[in-house]
Amino acid sequence: MAEIKSGEGEMRRKLSYGGSIPLLGLGTFTYDERDSLDAVAMKAIKIGYRHFDTASLYGSEEAIGKAIKKAIENETVKREDIFVTTKLWCNEHHDPLSALNASLKRLGLDYVDSYLIHWPVKLKPWASYMVPKEDDFDEMDLETTWNHMEKCVELGLTKTIGVSNFSSKKLLHLLDFASLPPAINQVEMHVMWRQRKLREVCSSRNVHLTAYSPLGSPWNPYGLKNLLKDPIVNSIASKHEATPAQVALSWILSMGGSAVVKSFNESRLEENMASFGLKLDEQDLQEIDKLEEKKMATGEFLINATTGQYKNIQELWDGEI
């Protein structure tokens, strides 16, 4: 897929349909910083961020929409400059159209640029968002869900549709029946979880891969504390007079992907955006391939051996873990 410049310092990659996606976006999932999120988003826009990644689960849609509205009103950006991603949570599969309309209302937008199935798991409408109980699981019918997702594009409510947390096998299964293919698969990907097989499948099927937790989410309880401290990553950073975070992000760009990074600190926002200026060489990539791999977001909370679609982690990830 071709890379195109769009504005000072910003790079985008053309999708299979529906336009192009900025290669660096702002992740907006947070437990305790929602009150300041619109101000953070405004700072990010001023720095040059044009992709905002949210979801009905995150509770951040309203704040992101507020920031985008302000930025458009003060003529910092136009709506077409901004790429907004939101997601269908597991308890919304029964009516993706209504779920997207609710997200649009919270965002204050007429459309989003990408609407993703958050996980390949279906819960009953009343199920808890984060800790489903045994009776909360429902039978997944991906074909029916996807038909509703395609309808969202037909109605102009989203420019593209895609998936998140889909293994190679699940993605290929979806491609077997989809009239409109997924443009994006957003998954955990970083230098310590390199997704080689999935990268190859997505590349061969023209599905763009977006990485979440590209820095290992070291500030979160479940995050990798050692990714940005790893000796190999730091050695490469010293070699290029860069930071470990810039090395980690540059690796994703080198693999043909884009990244969404949750960072609400202005200096780190600027540091991450500067990753575009770092080009890793072949030796760097070979060194990174030596790193031990470890996945963080296993989705274990969506496993239920009695009533769930997946009885164990291997079934959820089809052995890719």
HULIN-V432330 format. One record per residue. N is the residue number from 0. OMEGA is omega in whole degrees, 0 to 359 (NA if undefined). D_CENTER is the distance of its C-alpha to the mean C-alpha in Angstrom with 1 decimal. Layout:
BEGIN
N OMEGA D_CENTER
N OMEGA D_CENTER
END
This chain:
BEGIN
0 186 18.0
1 173 19.6
2 178 18.5
3 176 20.0
4 178 20.8
5 181 20.4
6 185 22.1
7 174 23.2
8 185 21.0
9 177 17.9
10 177 16.7
11 173 14.9
12 182 14.6
13 177 16.2
14 181 14.6
15 172 17.0
16 173 17.6
17 175 16.8
18 185 16.9
19 183 14.8
20 174 11.4
21 185 11.8
22 176 11.1
23 181 10.3
24 179 8.7
25 173 9.4
26 189 7.6
27 176 10.2
28 180 10.7
29 177 14.3
30 195 17.5
31 183 20.1
32 185 19.3
33 183 18.7
34 182 22.1
35 189 21.3
36 180 17.8
37 177 19.2
38 177 21.3
39 180 18.4
40 177 16.5
41 177 19.9
42 181 20.3
43 178 17.0
44 179 18.1
45 179 21.5
46 178 20.1
47 179 18.3
48 181 14.7
49 177 13.9
50 177 10.2
51 185 9.5
52 181 6.5
53 180 8.5
54 176 9.8
55 179 13.4
56 193 13.2
57 185 12.4
58 184 15.6
59 186 14.4
60 183 14.6
61 181 18.3
62 179 18.1
63 178 15.5
64 179 17.7
65 180 20.7
66 179 19.6
67 179 18.8
68 179 22.2
69 183 24.0
70 177 22.7
71 181 23.8
72 180 27.1
73 174 28.0
74 172 27.1
75 179 24.6
76 168 22.3
77 181 22.6
78 183 20.2
79 177 19.6
80 187 18.5
81 176 15.4
82 182 12.2
83 175 10.9
84 168 8.0
85 192 9.2
86 177 9.4
87 180 12.6
88 188 13.6
89 180 16.0
90 179 19.1
91 183 18.5
92 182 18.9
93 181 22.5
94 181 21.9
95 181 18.5
96 178 20.4
97 179 21.8
98 179 18.5
99 177 17.0
100 177 20.2
101 177 20.0
102 179 16.6
103 178 18.2
104 179 21.2
105 179 19.4
106 185 17.6
107 182 20.9
108 176 19.7
109 181 21.1
110 168 18.0
111 181 14.2
112 178 12.8
113 179 10.3
114 188 10.7
115 166 8.9
116 191 10.9
117 177 9.2
118 177 11.6
119 184 14.6
120 177 17.0
121 174 19.3
122 177 21.0
123 187 24.0
124 183 23.6
125 185 25.3
126 175 23.3
127 182 22.1
128 190 18.5
129 183 18.0
130 181 21.2
131 177 22.3
132 185 26.0
133 182 27.7
134 184 28.8
135 185 25.3
136 180 24.1
137 181 24.6
138 183 25.0
139 173 21.9
140 187 22.8
141 182 19.8
142 178 22.0
143 177 23.0
144 183 19.5
145 176 18.5
146 178 21.7
147 177 20.8
148 178 17.4
149 178 19.5
150 179 21.9
151 176 19.3
152 180 19.1
153 182 22.9
154 178 23.4
155 181 21.5
156 174 19.1
157 179 16.0
158 180 16.1
159 172 13.8
160 181 12.6
161 185 10.4
162 177 9.2
163 179 7.0
164 177 9.1
165 174 11.7
166 177 14.3
167 182 16.3
168 181 19.0
169 178 17.1
170 179 15.5
171 177 19.0
172 178 20.5
173 181 18.5
174 180 19.5
175 185 23.1
176 184 23.5
177 172 20.9
178 175 22.8
179 186 19.8
180 173 17.3
181 178 13.5
182 188 12.4
183 165 8.8
184 180 7.7
185 185 4.3
186 170 6.2
187 177 7.9
188 178 9.7
189 185 12.3
190 178 16.0
191 171 17.0
192 199 14.8
193 171 15.0
194 183 14.3
195 182 17.3
196 182 18.1
197 177 14.7
198 180 14.6
199 180 18.1
200 181 17.5
201 180 14.6
202 182 16.8
203 182 19.9
204 178 18.5
205 175 16.8
206 182 13.3
207 181 10.8
208 175 8.5
209 183 5.3
210 166 5.6
211 187 4.8
212 185 8.5
213 178 9.7
214 180 13.0
215 179 13.5
216 185 13.2
217 182 17.0
218 179 17.7
219 181 16.6
220 183 19.2
221 189 17.2
222 176 16.1
223 183 17.7
224 188 20.5
225 185 21.8
226 182 19.0
227 178 20.0
228 184 23.6
229 182 23.9
230 180 27.1
231 179 25.7
232 181 22.8
233 177 25.3
234 177 27.9
235 179 25.7
236 180 24.8
237 180 28.6
238 184 29.4
239 184 27.4
240 181 28.2
241 177 24.5
242 176 22.6
243 179 20.8
244 179 17.4
245 176 18.2
246 181 19.0
247 180 15.8
248 179 13.8
249 177 16.5
250 179 16.2
251 178 12.7
252 178 14.1
253 179 17.2
254 179 15.5
255 182 14.4
256 170 10.6
257 185 8.6
258 169 7.0
259 186 5.8
260 174 8.8
261 176 10.5
262 183 14.1
263 178 16.7
264 187 19.5
265 181 20.8
266 178 22.0
267 175 18.8
268 179 17.0
269 179 19.7
270 181 19.7
271 179 16.0
272 180 16.8
273 179 19.8
274 180 17.9
275 182 18.6
276 182 22.2
277 177 22.0
278 179 22.6
279 178 22.8
280 185 25.8
281 178 26.5
282 177 28.0
283 182 25.0
284 178 22.8
285 178 25.5
286 179 25.7
287 179 22.0
288 179 22.5
289 184 25.1
290 176 22.9
291 183 22.9
292 179 19.7
293 178 18.4
294 179 15.5
295 187 14.7
296 184 12.6
297 184 15.2
298 184 15.0
299 181 18.8
300 179 19.1
301 178 18.5
302 173 21.4
303 187 24.9
304 183 27.7
305 187 29.9
306 184 28.1
307 176 24.5
308 181 23.3
309 184 22.6
310 180 25.4
311 183 23.8
312 182 20.7
313 177 21.8
314 179 21.9
315 185 18.4
316 177 17.2
317 176 20.2
318 182 21.5
319 181 18.5
320 NA 18.7
END
